[in-house]
Amino acid sequence: MRFCRYQLADGSTGLGAAFEDGIVSLSALDPSLVDNMEALMGDQVGLSALWQQAQQTPRLEGSPRFLAPILKPEKVICVGLNYRDHAIETNSPIPSEPVIFNKFPSTLIGPEDTIVLPPESERVDYEAELVVVIGKTCHRVSTDNALDYVFGYSCGHDVSARDWQKGKPGGQWLLGKTFDTFAPLGPFVAHKSSIADPGKLSIQFRLNGETLQDSNTEQLIFSIPEVISYLSQVVTLKPGDLIYTGTPSGVGDARTPPRYLNDGDVCEVEIEGLGVLSNPCKRE
């Protein structure tokens, strides 16, 4: 099951079921569904029935475009240095516990939306990431049942201004990660029932068609259940909250010479079973 938000040519938006051959309007099947994916969370039986109905329903006409699947999450949480190969390439020690930071929800953009390269940074980097979408309120859970609180998974891009993250006094992780447009998400959320093991997914980043990151979530230092359990000891996770789970090796800042995003570049994040998230870049 794959769910999305979409926009039609007339500007109207809605919730959709995403198929290989198009999008079905879930709002048309159930008028009570508003343009908010949290409306799908919590009723597994009803969700499965809705998906079955959508399979037999004509696809939307025209060319509906994907929007960011989560509209206004309460929290956008990120995990740093969570891939073994990335820790090695940055000459960083393997963390003994998850390294946590956050982005503001205002960073979120959808597929084909423009990543704005701000004049304040000359070292804007890319990071392909698996994103966890929380589906139920979650507080002080164990690793054994942490996945019970997951709704699904999506492709994410943790765009990062390295000169802010690393070059400012004390390191400005938050500001370096939270410029407007620095958290592309989409194109859809794959329900957890359609992903057999989130810890065994291929993950790639392509820049203008060239593959620069090519790894697997098997490289995660802290598994998805471990990250959720760890976070839930401190904060209550809510439906719609997002967890960007870290990036593999191949980032631009670790290359010789370094490679950063430039005006006119096209970024693609592809994760097994989660589609392709594509965004152009434009210098402000």
PyRosetta script that sets phi, psi and omega in degrees:
from pyrosetta import init, pose_from_sequence

init()
pose = pose_from_sequence("MRFCRYQLADGSTGLGAAFEDGIVSLSALDPSLVDNMEALMGDQVGLSALWQQAQQTPRLEGSPRFLAPILKPEKVICVGLNYRDHAIETNSPIPSEPVIFNKFPSTLIGPEDTIVLPPESERVDYEAELVVVIGKTCHRVSTDNALDYVFGYSCGHDVSARDWQKGKPGGQWLLGKTFDTFAPLGPFVAHKSSIADPGKLSIQFRLNGETLQDSNTEQLIFSIPEVISYLSQVVTLKPGDLIYTGTPSGVGDARTPPRYLNDGDVCEVEIEGLGVLSNPCKRE")
pose.set_psi(1, 130.0)
pose.set_omega(1, -178.7)
pose.set_phi(2, -130.6)
pose.set_psi(2, 126.4)
pose.set_omega(2, -174.7)
pose.set_phi(3, -121.8)
pose.set_psi(3, 148.6)
pose.set_omega(3, -174.0)
pose.set_phi(4, -146.8)
pose.set_psi(4, 170.5)
pose.set_omega(4, 163.9)
pose.set_phi(5, -112.2)
pose.set_psi(5, 143.9)
pose.set_omega(5, -176.3)
pose.set_phi(6, -138.0)
pose.set_psi(6, 164.2)
pose.set_omega(6, 175.2)
pose.set_phi(7, -131.8)
pose.set_psi(7, 134.7)
pose.set_omega(7, 177.8)
pose.set_phi(8, -91.7)
pose.set_psi(8, 171.9)
pose.set_omega(8, -177.3)
pose.set_phi(9, -61.6)
pose.set_psi(9, -28.1)
pose.set_omega(9, -179.9)
pose.set_phi(10, -82.9)
pose.set_psi(10, 2.3)
pose.set_omega(10, 177.9)
pose.set_phi(11, 93.4)
pose.set_psi(11, -9.7)
pose.set_omega(11, 179.3)
pose.set_phi(12, -71.3)
pose.set_psi(12, 150.7)
pose.set_omega(12, -177.3)
pose.set_phi(13, -125.7)
pose.set_psi(13, 163.9)
pose.set_omega(13, 178.8)
pose.set_phi(14, -169.1)
pose.set_psi(14, 175.8)
pose.set_omega(14, 173.4)
pose.set_phi(15, -90.4)
pose.set_psi(15, 142.5)
pose.set_omega(15, -177.7)
pose.set_phi(16, -137.8)
pose.set_psi(16, 160.8)
pose.set_omega(16, 167.9)
pose.set_phi(17, -101.5)
pose.set_psi(17, 125.4)
pose.set_omega(17, -173.7)
pose.set_phi(18, -97.1)
pose.set_psi(18, 120.3)
pose.set_omega(18, 176.7)
pose.set_phi(19, -117.7)
pose.set_psi(19, 166.9)
pose.set_omega(19, 179.7)
pose.set_phi(20, -61.6)
pose.set_psi(20, -31.0)
pose.set_omega(20, -176.0)
pose.set_phi(21, -102.2)
pose.set_psi(21, 13.7)
pose.set_omega(21, 176.1)
pose.set_phi(22, 143.1)
pose.set_psi(22, -171.1)
pose.set_omega(22, -175.6)
pose.set_phi(23, -117.3)
pose.set_psi(23, 137.6)
pose.set_omega(23, 173.3)
pose.set_phi(24, -106.2)
pose.set_psi(24, 134.7)
pose.set_omega(24, 178.7)
pose.set_phi(25, -77.0)
pose.set_psi(25, 113.7)
pose.set_omega(25, 175.2)
pose.set_phi(26, -74.9)
pose.set_psi(26, -28.4)
pose.set_omega(26, 178.0)
pose.set_phi(27, -63.6)
pose.set_psi(27, -32.6)
pose.set_omega(27, 177.6)
pose.set_phi(28, -72.0)
pose.set_psi(28, -34.0)
pose.set_omega(28, 178.6)
pose.set_phi(29, -73.9)
pose.set_psi(29, -33.6)
pose.set_omega(29, -179.5)
pose.set_phi(30, -138.9)
pose.set_psi(30, 95.7)
pose.set_omega(30, -175.9)
pose.set_phi(31, -59.1)
pose.set_psi(31, -15.9)
pose.set_omega(31, 179.3)
pose.set_phi(32, -75.0)
pose.set_psi(32, -14.0)
pose.set_omega(32, -178.9)
pose.set_phi(33, -79.2)
pose.set_psi(33, 119.5)
pose.set_omega(33, 176.7)
pose.set_phi(34, -90.0)
pose.set_psi(34, 174.4)
pose.set_omega(34, -178.1)
pose.set_phi(35, -78.4)
pose.set_psi(35, 68.1)
pose.set_omega(35, -177.1)
pose.set_phi(36, -158.2)
pose.set_psi(36, 116.7)
pose.set_omega(36, -174.1)
pose.set_phi(37, -65.4)
pose.set_psi(37, -20.8)
pose.set_omega(37, 176.6)
pose.set_phi(38, -59.4)
pose.set_psi(38, -21.4)
pose.set_omega(38, 178.2)
pose.set_phi(39, -66.2)
pose.set_psi(39, -18.5)
pose.set_omega(39, -179.6)
pose.set_phi(40, -91.4)
pose.set_psi(40, -7.3)
pose.set_omega(40, -171.9)
pose.set_phi(41, -91.3)
pose.set_psi(41, 141.0)
pose.set_omega(41, 172.3)
pose.set_phi(42, 107.6)
pose.set_psi(42, -21.1)
pose.set_omega(42, -179.0)
pose.set_phi(43, -122.2)
pose.set_psi(43, 85.6)
pose.set_omega(43, -175.6)
pose.set_phi(44, -63.2)
pose.set_psi(44, -41.8)
pose.set_omega(44, -178.7)
pose.set_phi(45, -64.0)
pose.set_psi(45, -47.3)
pose.set_omega(45, 179.1)
pose.set_phi(46, -64.7)
pose.set_psi(46, -35.1)
pose.set_omega(46, 179.5)
pose.set_phi(47, -66.0)
pose.set_psi(47, -43.8)
pose.set_omega(47, 179.0)
pose.set_phi(48, -62.9)
pose.set_psi(48, -41.1)
pose.set_omega(48, 178.8)
pose.set_phi(49, -64.8)
pose.set_psi(49, -40.2)
pose.set_omega(49, 178.7)
pose.set_phi(50, -63.8)
pose.set_psi(50, -40.7)
pose.set_omega(50, 178.2)
pose.set_phi(51, -63.6)
pose.set_psi(51, -42.9)
pose.set_omega(51, 178.4)
pose.set_phi(52, -60.9)
pose.set_psi(52, -41.0)
pose.set_omega(52, 178.2)
pose.set_phi(53, -65.4)
pose.set_psi(53, -39.7)
pose.set_omega(53, -179.0)
pose.set_phi(54, -63.9)
pose.set_psi(54, -33.4)
pose.set_omega(54, -179.5)
pose.set_phi(55, -60.4)
pose.set_psi(55, -28.5)
pose.set_omega(55, -177.5)
pose.set_phi(56, -98.5)
pose.set_psi(56, 8.9)
pose.set_omega(56, -174.2)
pose.set_phi(57, -104.9)
pose.set_psi(57, 138.7)
pose.set_omega(57, 177.7)
pose.set_phi(58, -57.4)
pose.set_psi(58, 146.2)
pose.set_omega(58, 179.3)
pose.set_phi(59, -75.9)
pose.set_psi(59, 156.1)
pose.set_omega(59, 176.7)
pose.set_phi(60, -61.5)
pose.set_psi(60, 139.9)
pose.set_omega(60, 177.8)
pose.set_phi(61, -82.7)
pose.set_psi(61, 167.9)
pose.set_omega(61, -177.8)
pose.set_phi(62, 78.4)
pose.set_psi(62, -152.0)
pose.set_omega(62, -179.0)
pose.set_phi(63, -128.6)
pose.set_psi(63, 74.0)
pose.set_omega(63, 177.3)
pose.set_phi(64, -61.9)
pose.set_psi(64, 142.0)
pose.set_omega(64, -179.8)
pose.set_phi(65, -108.0)
pose.set_psi(65, 146.7)
pose.set_omega(65, 178.1)
pose.set_phi(66, -71.1)
pose.set_psi(66, 139.9)
pose.set_omega(66, 170.7)
pose.set_phi(67, -108.5)
pose.set_psi(67, 169.9)
pose.set_omega(67, 172.2)
pose.set_phi(68, -55.2)
pose.set_psi(68, 125.3)
pose.set_omega(68, -172.3)
pose.set_phi(69, -66.3)
pose.set_psi(69, -27.4)
pose.set_omega(69, 176.6)
pose.set_phi(70, -109.1)
pose.set_psi(70, 126.1)
pose.set_omega(70, -169.7)
pose.set_phi(71, -81.7)
pose.set_psi(71, -59.0)
pose.set_omega(71, -176.1)
pose.set_phi(72, -138.9)
pose.set_psi(72, 75.9)
pose.set_omega(72, 178.9)
pose.set_phi(73, -66.2)
pose.set_psi(73, 149.1)
pose.set_omega(73, 175.1)
pose.set_phi(74, -68.4)
pose.set_psi(74, -37.0)
pose.set_omega(74, -176.4)
pose.set_phi(75, -135.6)
pose.set_psi(75, 139.8)
pose.set_omega(75, 168.5)
pose.set_phi(76, -120.9)
pose.set_psi(76, 102.4)
pose.set_omega(76, -174.6)
pose.set_phi(77, -106.0)
pose.set_psi(77, 142.2)
pose.set_omega(77, -177.7)
pose.set_phi(78, -127.9)
pose.set_psi(78, 150.3)
pose.set_omega(78, 177.6)
pose.set_phi(79, -114.3)
pose.set_psi(79, 125.9)
pose.set_omega(79, 179.1)
pose.set_phi(80, -96.4)
pose.set_psi(80, 152.5)
pose.set_omega(80, 175.6)
pose.set_phi(81, 48.9)
pose.set_psi(81, 51.2)
pose.set_omega(81, -176.4)
pose.set_phi(82, -108.4)
pose.set_psi(82, 9.4)
pose.set_omega(82, 172.8)
pose.set_phi(83, -118.5)
pose.set_psi(83, 134.0)
pose.set_omega(83, -179.1)
pose.set_phi(84, -57.9)
pose.set_psi(84, -45.0)
pose.set_omega(84, -176.7)
pose.set_phi(85, -66.5)
pose.set_psi(85, -31.5)
pose.set_omega(85, 178.2)
pose.set_phi(86, -72.9)
pose.set_psi(86, -40.4)
pose.set_omega(86, 177.2)
pose.set_phi(87, -60.8)
pose.set_psi(87, -40.2)
pose.set_omega(87, -179.5)
pose.set_phi(88, -65.8)
pose.set_psi(88, -44.8)
pose.set_omega(88, -176.4)
pose.set_phi(89, -67.7)
pose.set_psi(89, -23.8)
pose.set_omega(89, 179.4)
pose.set_phi(90, -96.5)
pose.set_psi(90, 7.9)
pose.set_omega(90, -179.6)
pose.set_phi(91, 55.6)
pose.set_psi(91, 36.9)
pose.set_omega(91, 179.7)
pose.set_phi(92, -103.9)
pose.set_psi(92, 144.5)
pose.set_omega(92, 175.5)
pose.set_phi(93, -66.1)
pose.set_psi(93, 150.4)
pose.set_omega(93, 176.5)
pose.set_phi(94, -65.3)
pose.set_psi(94, 122.4)
pose.set_omega(94, -176.9)
pose.set_phi(95, -62.5)
pose.set_psi(95, 146.1)
pose.set_omega(95, 177.3)
pose.set_phi(96, -87.1)
pose.set_psi(96, -15.3)
pose.set_omega(96, 173.3)
pose.set_phi(97, -152.1)
pose.set_psi(97, 160.5)
pose.set_omega(97, -174.9)
pose.set_phi(98, -57.8)
pose.set_psi(98, 139.6)
pose.set_omega(98, 175.2)
pose.set_phi(99, -94.3)
pose.set_psi(99, 115.5)
pose.set_omega(99, -170.9)
pose.set_phi(100, -113.4)
pose.set_psi(100, 136.4)
pose.set_omega(100, 169.1)
pose.set_phi(101, -143.7)
pose.set_psi(101, -173.7)
pose.set_omega(101, -179.2)
pose.set_phi(102, -145.2)
pose.set_psi(102, 165.3)
pose.set_omega(102, 169.9)
pose.set_phi(103, -119.3)
pose.set_psi(103, 155.2)
pose.set_omega(103, 172.9)
pose.set_phi(104, -77.9)
pose.set_psi(104, 147.6)
pose.set_omega(104, 177.6)
pose.set_phi(105, -57.4)
pose.set_psi(105, -22.5)
pose.set_omega(105, 179.0)
pose.set_phi(106, -66.5)
pose.set_psi(106, -10.1)
pose.set_omega(106, 177.9)
pose.set_phi(107, -78.6)
pose.set_psi(107, -16.4)
pose.set_omega(107, -172.2)
pose.set_phi(108, -70.0)
pose.set_psi(108, 133.8)
pose.set_omega(108, 170.0)
pose.set_phi(109, -137.8)
pose.set_psi(109, 166.2)
pose.set_omega(109, -177.7)
pose.set_phi(110, -103.9)
pose.set_psi(110, -175.8)
pose.set_omega(110, 177.9)
pose.set_phi(111, -58.8)
pose.set_psi(111, 139.7)
pose.set_omega(111, 179.3)
pose.set_phi(112, 69.7)
pose.set_psi(112, -4.5)
pose.set_omega(112, 172.0)
pose.set_phi(113, -70.4)
pose.set_psi(113, 156.5)
pose.set_omega(113, -173.4)
pose.set_phi(114, -87.8)
pose.set_psi(114, 129.8)
pose.set_omega(114, 168.8)
pose.set_phi(115, -80.0)
pose.set_psi(115, 117.3)
pose.set_omega(115, -178.4)
pose.set_phi(116, -89.8)
pose.set_psi(116, 120.9)
pose.set_omega(116, 178.3)
pose.set_phi(117, -88.7)
pose.set_psi(117, 110.5)
pose.set_omega(117, -171.5)
pose.set_phi(118, -75.0)
pose.set_psi(118, 151.4)
pose.set_omega(118, 178.4)
pose.set_phi(119, -66.1)
pose.set_psi(119, -17.3)
pose.set_omega(119, -178.8)
pose.set_phi(120, -77.2)
pose.set_psi(120, -7.0)
pose.set_omega(120, -177.9)
pose.set_phi(121, -135.5)
pose.set_psi(121, 135.5)
pose.set_omega(121, 174.5)
pose.set_phi(122, -108.9)
pose.set_psi(122, 2.1)
pose.set_omega(122, -175.5)
pose.set_phi(123, -130.3)
pose.set_psi(123, 59.9)
pose.set_omega(123, 178.4)
pose.set_phi(124, -85.4)
pose.set_psi(124, 122.2)
pose.set_omega(124, -172.5)
pose.set_phi(125, -111.9)
pose.set_psi(125, 167.4)
pose.set_omega(125, -178.9)
pose.set_phi(126, -111.6)
pose.set_psi(126, 151.0)
pose.set_omega(126, 174.8)
pose.set_phi(127, -152.2)
pose.set_psi(127, 107.9)
pose.set_omega(127, 174.4)
pose.set_phi(128, -73.8)
pose.set_psi(128, 135.1)
pose.set_omega(128, -176.1)
pose.set_phi(129, -145.0)
pose.set_psi(129, 143.9)
pose.set_omega(129, 167.8)
pose.set_phi(130, -79.4)
pose.set_psi(130, 130.1)
pose.set_omega(130, -179.0)
pose.set_phi(131, -111.4)
pose.set_psi(131, 130.4)
pose.set_omega(131, 175.1)
pose.set_phi(132, -94.2)
pose.set_psi(132, 132.6)
pose.set_omega(132, 175.3)
pose.set_phi(133, -107.2)
pose.set_psi(133, 116.5)
pose.set_omega(133, -179.9)
pose.set_phi(134, -72.9)
pose.set_psi(134, 139.8)
pose.set_omega(134, -176.6)
pose.set_phi(135, -114.7)
pose.set_psi(135, -17.4)
pose.set_omega(135, 179.7)
pose.set_phi(136, -139.9)
pose.set_psi(136, 151.6)
pose.set_omega(136, 177.2)
pose.set_phi(137, -57.7)
pose.set_psi(137, 133.8)
pose.set_omega(137, -166.6)
pose.set_phi(138, -138.5)
pose.set_psi(138, 119.1)
pose.set_omega(138, 179.6)
pose.set_phi(139, -146.3)
pose.set_psi(139, 126.6)
pose.set_omega(139, 178.5)
pose.set_phi(140, 52.4)
pose.set_psi(140, 55.3)
pose.set_omega(140, 178.6)
pose.set_phi(141, -98.9)
pose.set_psi(141, 157.3)
pose.set_omega(141, 177.6)
pose.set_phi(142, -87.7)
pose.set_psi(142, 164.9)
pose.set_omega(142, 176.4)
pose.set_phi(143, -64.9)
pose.set_psi(143, -28.1)
pose.set_omega(143, -176.6)
pose.set_phi(144, -63.6)
pose.set_psi(144, -35.1)
pose.set_omega(144, -178.1)
pose.set_phi(145, -118.2)
pose.set_psi(145, 14.2)
pose.set_omega(145, -176.7)
pose.set_phi(146, -60.7)
pose.set_psi(146, -37.1)
pose.set_omega(146, -177.8)
pose.set_phi(147, -68.8)
pose.set_psi(147, -16.3)
pose.set_omega(147, 175.8)
pose.set_phi(148, -62.2)
pose.set_psi(148, -20.5)
pose.set_omega(148, -175.5)
pose.set_phi(149, -98.7)
pose.set_psi(149, 4.3)
pose.set_omega(149, 179.8)
pose.set_phi(150, -91.4)
pose.set_psi(150, 136.1)
pose.set_omega(150, 171.6)
pose.set_phi(151, -87.7)
pose.set_psi(151, -47.1)
pose.set_omega(151, -178.3)
pose.set_phi(152, -176.5)
pose.set_psi(152, -163.7)
pose.set_omega(152, -172.9)
pose.set_phi(153, -137.3)
pose.set_psi(153, 153.2)
pose.set_omega(153, 179.9)
pose.set_phi(154, -147.8)
pose.set_psi(154, 166.6)
pose.set_omega(154, 172.3)
pose.set_phi(155, -80.8)
pose.set_psi(155, 139.9)
pose.set_omega(155, 176.3)
pose.set_phi(156, -137.4)
pose.set_psi(156, 158.9)
pose.set_omega(156, 179.3)
pose.set_phi(157, -132.4)
pose.set_psi(157, 112.0)
pose.set_omega(157, 179.2)
pose.set_phi(158, -90.4)
pose.set_psi(158, 82.3)
pose.set_omega(158, 178.9)
pose.set_phi(159, -67.5)
pose.set_psi(159, 137.6)
pose.set_omega(159, -168.5)
pose.set_phi(160, -139.4)
pose.set_psi(160, 125.9)
pose.set_omega(160, 174.2)
pose.set_phi(161, -87.7)
pose.set_psi(161, 98.7)
pose.set_omega(161, -172.7)
pose.set_phi(162, -65.9)
pose.set_psi(162, -31.9)
pose.set_omega(162, -179.3)
pose.set_phi(163, -69.3)
pose.set_psi(163, -22.3)
pose.set_omega(163, 172.2)
pose.set_phi(164, -86.4)
pose.set_psi(164, -44.8)
pose.set_omega(164, -177.6)
pose.set_phi(165, -61.5)
pose.set_psi(165, -38.7)
pose.set_omega(165, -173.1)
pose.set_phi(166, -113.8)
pose.set_psi(166, -28.4)
pose.set_omega(166, -170.6)
pose.set_phi(167, -91.8)
pose.set_psi(167, -19.5)
pose.set_omega(167, -179.9)
pose.set_phi(168, -77.4)
pose.set_psi(168, 152.4)
pose.set_omega(168, 179.0)
pose.set_phi(169, -55.3)
pose.set_psi(169, 124.3)
pose.set_omega(169, -179.3)
pose.set_phi(170, 82.4)
pose.set_psi(170, -12.5)
pose.set_omega(170, -177.8)
pose.set_phi(171, 80.2)
pose.set_psi(171, 115.2)
pose.set_omega(171, -178.8)
pose.set_phi(172, -102.3)
pose.set_psi(172, 72.8)
pose.set_omega(172, -178.8)
pose.set_phi(173, -59.7)
pose.set_psi(173, -48.4)
pose.set_omega(173, -177.2)
pose.set_phi(174, -60.1)
pose.set_psi(174, -52.8)
pose.set_omega(174, -177.2)
pose.set_phi(175, -67.2)
pose.set_psi(175, -36.3)
pose.set_omega(175, 178.9)
pose.set_phi(176, -67.1)
pose.set_psi(176, -20.7)
pose.set_omega(176, -177.8)
pose.set_phi(177, -104.7)
pose.set_psi(177, -7.2)
pose.set_omega(177, -167.4)
pose.set_phi(178, -124.1)
pose.set_psi(178, 23.0)
pose.set_omega(178, 167.1)
pose.set_phi(179, -57.7)
pose.set_psi(179, 149.7)
pose.set_omega(179, 176.9)
pose.set_phi(180, -51.9)
pose.set_psi(180, 139.7)
pose.set_omega(180, 177.5)
pose.set_phi(181, 76.9)
pose.set_psi(181, 8.7)
pose.set_omega(181, -173.8)
pose.set_phi(182, -87.6)
pose.set_psi(182, 16.1)
pose.set_omega(182, 176.8)
pose.set_phi(183, -140.4)
pose.set_psi(183, 67.6)
pose.set_omega(183, 173.3)
pose.set_phi(184, -58.3)
pose.set_psi(184, 145.6)
pose.set_omega(184, -177.2)
pose.set_phi(185, -147.9)
pose.set_psi(185, 138.4)
pose.set_omega(185, 175.1)
pose.set_phi(186, 137.3)
pose.set_psi(186, -166.6)
pose.set_omega(186, 7.0)
pose.set_phi(187, -81.4)
pose.set_psi(187, -16.8)
pose.set_omega(187, -179.8)
pose.set_phi(188, -147.3)
pose.set_psi(188, 174.2)
pose.set_omega(188, 171.9)
pose.set_phi(189, -107.7)
pose.set_psi(189, 120.3)
pose.set_omega(189, 174.6)
pose.set_phi(190, -84.7)
pose.set_psi(190, 122.4)
pose.set_omega(190, 179.1)
pose.set_phi(191, -58.7)
pose.set_psi(191, 146.5)
pose.set_omega(191, -175.5)
pose.set_phi(192, -58.4)
pose.set_psi(192, -25.5)
pose.set_omega(192, 179.9)
pose.set_phi(193, -67.7)
pose.set_psi(193, -18.8)
pose.set_omega(193, -179.1)
pose.set_phi(194, -95.7)
pose.set_psi(194, -2.5)
pose.set_omega(194, 178.8)
pose.set_phi(195, -116.5)
pose.set_psi(195, 105.9)
pose.set_omega(195, -174.2)
pose.set_phi(196, -61.4)
pose.set_psi(196, -43.3)
pose.set_omega(196, -178.1)
pose.set_phi(197, -149.5)
pose.set_psi(197, 105.9)
pose.set_omega(197, 179.6)
pose.set_phi(198, -65.1)
pose.set_psi(198, -11.6)
pose.set_omega(198, 177.9)
pose.set_phi(199, -90.9)
pose.set_psi(199, 11.9)
pose.set_omega(199, 178.6)
pose.set_phi(200, -142.9)
pose.set_psi(200, 59.3)
pose.set_omega(200, -179.3)
pose.set_phi(201, -123.4)
pose.set_psi(201, 133.2)
pose.set_omega(201, 173.7)
pose.set_phi(202, -69.8)
pose.set_psi(202, 145.0)
pose.set_omega(202, -178.0)
pose.set_phi(203, -140.1)
pose.set_psi(203, 131.4)
pose.set_omega(203, -178.2)
pose.set_phi(204, -134.7)
pose.set_psi(204, 152.4)
pose.set_omega(204, 167.6)
pose.set_phi(205, -126.2)
pose.set_psi(205, 132.6)
pose.set_omega(205, 176.9)
pose.set_phi(206, -122.3)
pose.set_psi(206, 137.2)
pose.set_omega(206, 176.6)
pose.set_phi(207, -116.8)
pose.set_psi(207, 113.4)
pose.set_omega(207, -176.6)
pose.set_phi(208, 53.3)
pose.set_psi(208, 37.9)
pose.set_omega(208, 177.2)
pose.set_phi(209, 88.7)
pose.set_psi(209, -11.2)
pose.set_omega(209, -180.0)
pose.set_phi(210, -91.6)
pose.set_psi(210, 127.4)
pose.set_omega(210, -179.5)
pose.set_phi(211, -76.7)
pose.set_psi(211, 119.0)
pose.set_omega(211, -179.1)
pose.set_phi(212, -112.1)
pose.set_psi(212, -22.4)
pose.set_omega(212, 173.1)
pose.set_phi(213, -127.7)
pose.set_psi(213, 132.0)
pose.set_omega(213, -178.3)
pose.set_phi(214, -150.9)
pose.set_psi(214, 98.7)
pose.set_omega(214, -173.1)
pose.set_phi(215, -146.3)
pose.set_psi(215, -159.5)
pose.set_omega(215, -178.6)
pose.set_phi(216, -148.8)
pose.set_psi(216, 147.0)
pose.set_omega(216, 179.7)
pose.set_phi(217, -67.3)
pose.set_psi(217, -5.0)
pose.set_omega(217, 170.1)
pose.set_phi(218, -61.6)
pose.set_psi(218, -20.1)
pose.set_omega(218, -179.7)
pose.set_phi(219, -80.1)
pose.set_psi(219, -4.6)
pose.set_omega(219, 179.5)
pose.set_phi(220, -57.7)
pose.set_psi(220, 132.2)
pose.set_omega(220, 176.0)
pose.set_phi(221, -75.1)
pose.set_psi(221, -45.8)
pose.set_omega(221, 176.8)
pose.set_phi(222, -113.1)
pose.set_psi(222, 121.8)
pose.set_omega(222, -176.7)
pose.set_phi(223, -65.7)
pose.set_psi(223, 167.4)
pose.set_omega(223, 177.9)
pose.set_phi(224, -57.4)
pose.set_psi(224, -48.3)
pose.set_omega(224, 177.6)
pose.set_phi(225, -60.2)
pose.set_psi(225, -37.7)
pose.set_omega(225, 179.6)
pose.set_phi(226, -65.6)
pose.set_psi(226, -40.5)
pose.set_omega(226, 179.9)
pose.set_phi(227, -65.7)
pose.set_psi(227, -46.1)
pose.set_omega(227, -179.6)
pose.set_phi(228, -61.5)
pose.set_psi(228, -46.8)
pose.set_omega(228, -179.8)
pose.set_phi(229, -61.0)
pose.set_psi(229, -44.7)
pose.set_omega(229, -179.5)
pose.set_phi(230, -59.5)
pose.set_psi(230, -49.1)
pose.set_omega(230, -179.1)
pose.set_phi(231, -63.4)
pose.set_psi(231, -38.7)
pose.set_omega(231, -174.4)
pose.set_phi(232, -69.6)
pose.set_psi(232, -14.2)
pose.set_omega(232, 174.9)
pose.set_phi(233, -73.8)
pose.set_psi(233, -18.7)
pose.set_omega(233, -174.8)
pose.set_phi(234, -110.5)
pose.set_psi(234, -46.8)
pose.set_omega(234, -177.4)
pose.set_phi(235, -123.7)
pose.set_psi(235, 150.2)
pose.set_omega(235, 173.4)
pose.set_phi(236, -83.2)
pose.set_psi(236, 118.5)
pose.set_omega(236, 178.6)
pose.set_phi(237, -83.3)
pose.set_psi(237, 138.8)
pose.set_omega(237, -175.6)
pose.set_phi(238, -116.5)
pose.set_psi(238, 157.9)
pose.set_omega(238, 175.4)
pose.set_phi(239, -54.3)
pose.set_psi(239, 131.1)
pose.set_omega(239, -178.3)
pose.set_phi(240, 94.2)
pose.set_psi(240, -13.5)
pose.set_omega(240, 175.7)
pose.set_phi(241, -61.5)
pose.set_psi(241, 145.9)
pose.set_omega(241, -177.2)
pose.set_phi(242, -114.8)
pose.set_psi(242, 139.6)
pose.set_omega(242, 173.7)
pose.set_phi(243, -124.2)
pose.set_psi(243, 109.3)
pose.set_omega(243, 172.2)
pose.set_phi(244, -81.1)
pose.set_psi(244, 118.2)
pose.set_omega(244, -162.9)
pose.set_phi(245, -93.7)
pose.set_psi(245, 7.6)
pose.set_omega(245, 177.7)
pose.set_phi(246, 114.4)
pose.set_psi(246, 165.1)
pose.set_omega(246, -176.4)
pose.set_phi(247, -124.2)
pose.set_psi(247, 149.1)
pose.set_omega(247, 177.8)
pose.set_phi(248, -82.7)
pose.set_psi(248, -174.5)
pose.set_omega(248, -179.6)
pose.set_phi(249, -67.7)
pose.set_psi(249, 163.1)
pose.set_omega(249, 177.5)
pose.set_phi(250, 108.1)
pose.set_psi(250, 5.0)
pose.set_omega(250, -179.5)
pose.set_phi(251, -64.0)
pose.set_psi(251, 154.8)
pose.set_omega(251, -175.1)
pose.set_phi(252, -64.9)
pose.set_psi(252, -34.6)
pose.set_omega(252, -176.1)
pose.set_phi(253, -68.2)
pose.set_psi(253, -21.7)
pose.set_omega(253, -178.2)
pose.set_phi(254, -94.0)
pose.set_psi(254, 0.0)
pose.set_omega(254, -177.6)
pose.set_phi(255, -88.2)
pose.set_psi(255, 160.4)
pose.set_omega(255, 176.9)
pose.set_phi(256, -123.4)
pose.set_psi(256, 110.1)
pose.set_omega(256, -7.7)
pose.set_phi(257, -72.5)
pose.set_psi(257, 164.0)
pose.set_omega(257, 179.3)
pose.set_phi(258, -62.0)
pose.set_psi(258, 153.2)
pose.set_omega(258, 176.0)
pose.set_phi(259, -126.2)
pose.set_psi(259, 123.6)
pose.set_omega(259, -179.5)
pose.set_phi(260, -120.5)
pose.set_psi(260, 166.8)
pose.set_omega(260, -178.9)
pose.set_phi(261, -75.2)
pose.set_psi(261, 141.2)
pose.set_omega(261, -178.2)
pose.set_phi(262, -128.9)
pose.set_psi(262, 163.0)
pose.set_omega(262, 177.7)
pose.set_phi(263, -55.0)
pose.set_psi(263, 129.7)
pose.set_omega(263, 179.1)
pose.set_phi(264, 91.9)
pose.set_psi(264, -10.0)
pose.set_omega(264, 178.1)
pose.set_phi(265, -65.5)
pose.set_psi(265, 153.7)
pose.set_omega(265, 173.3)
pose.set_phi(266, -122.2)
pose.set_psi(266, 123.0)
pose.set_omega(266, -178.6)
pose.set_phi(267, -101.6)
pose.set_psi(267, 138.7)
pose.set_omega(267, 175.5)
pose.set_phi(268, -133.2)
pose.set_psi(268, 128.2)
pose.set_omega(268, 171.5)
pose.set_phi(269, -110.4)
pose.set_psi(269, 126.2)
pose.set_omega(269, 177.3)
pose.set_phi(270, -127.4)
pose.set_psi(270, 126.8)
pose.set_omega(270, 177.6)
pose.set_phi(271, -126.3)
pose.set_psi(271, 137.2)
pose.set_omega(271, -177.7)
pose.set_phi(272, -51.8)
pose.set_psi(272, 122.3)
pose.set_omega(272, 178.3)
pose.set_phi(273, 82.1)
pose.set_psi(273, -3.0)
pose.set_omega(273, -174.6)
pose.set_phi(274, -119.4)
pose.set_psi(274, 7.4)
pose.set_omega(274, 176.9)
pose.set_phi(275, 78.7)
pose.set_psi(275, -162.6)
pose.set_omega(275, -177.7)
pose.set_phi(276, -123.7)
pose.set_psi(276, 129.1)
pose.set_omega(276, 175.8)
pose.set_phi(277, -104.0)
pose.set_psi(277, 115.1)
pose.set_omega(277, -176.1)
pose.set_phi(278, -119.0)
pose.set_psi(278, 135.2)
pose.set_omega(278, 179.4)
pose.set_phi(279, -144.6)
pose.set_psi(279, 131.9)
pose.set_omega(279, 172.5)
pose.set_phi(280, -80.6)
pose.set_psi(280, 160.6)
pose.set_omega(280, 177.8)
pose.set_phi(281, -114.6)
pose.set_psi(281, 144.2)
pose.set_omega(281, 176.6)
pose.set_phi(282, -141.4)
pose.set_psi(282, 131.1)
pose.set_omega(282, 178.0)
pose.set_phi(283, -76.9)
pose.set_psi(283, 128.5)
pose.set_omega(283, -179.9)
pose.set_phi(284, -75.5)
pose.dump_pdb("model.pdb")
